[in-house]
Amino acid sequence: MPMPSTGLFNIKSSDVASIDLDNEVRVSAMTAECLSCGSTTGVEAGKGLESLPGGVVITCCECGSRQAVSSSLFSGATSRS
């Protein structure tokens, strides 16, 4: 299954840590290509990946570009790559 583009990032792979009681997906890590600077970066909690209610914020480790992404993008998956 191809991974999605979020606008500022092409998601290459993601690790879903859990699905909570409200069926909200918790993403623990991902690899993404930044479309602003072209770098591919691995992010995890506290290092370029920030959890928010209903989603996450991805930050490029090279150029600092940021984008919020809905957790619905990852629903139905426990691990995708």
Residue pairs with C-beta under 8 A, 6 or more apart in sequence:
1 80
3 10
3 11
3 12
3 13
3 14
3 80
4 10
4 11
4 73
5 11
5 35
6 32
6 58
6 67
6 69
6 73
7 35
7 67
8 34
8 35
8 36
8 58
8 65
8 66
8 67
9 32
9 33
9 34
9 35
9 58
9 60
9 65
9 67
9 69
10 32
10 33
10 35
11 30
11 31
11 32
11 73
12 30
12 31
12 32
12 33
12 40
12 81
13 30
13 31
13 80
13 81
14 27
14 29
14 30
14 31
14 74
14 77
14 79
14 80
14 81
15 27
15 28
15 29
15 30
15 79
16 25
16 26
16 27
16 28
16 74
16 77
16 78
16 79
16 80
17 26
17 27
17 28
18 25
18 26
19 25
19 26
19 78
20 26
23 75
24 53
24 54
24 71
25 71
25 72
25 74
25 75
25 77
26 51
26 71
27 49
27 51
27 56
27 71
27 74
28 44
28 45
29 42
29 43
29 44
29 45
29 49
30 42
30 43
30 49
30 58
31 40
31 41
31 42
31 43
32 40
32 41
32 43
32 58
32 60
33 39
33 40
33 41
34 40
34 41
34 60
34 62
34 63
34 65
36 60
36 63
36 65
37 60
37 62
37 63
37 65
39 60
39 61
39 62
39 63
41 48
41 60
41 61
41 62
42 48
43 49
43 58
43 59
43 61
45 51
47 61
48 58
48 59
48 60
48 61
49 56
49 57
49 58
49 59
50 56
50 57
50 59
52 68
54 70
54 71
55 68
55 69
55 70
55 71
55 72
55 73
56 68
56 69
56 71
57 66
57 67
57 68
57 69
58 66
58 67
58 69
59 65
59 66
60 66
74 80
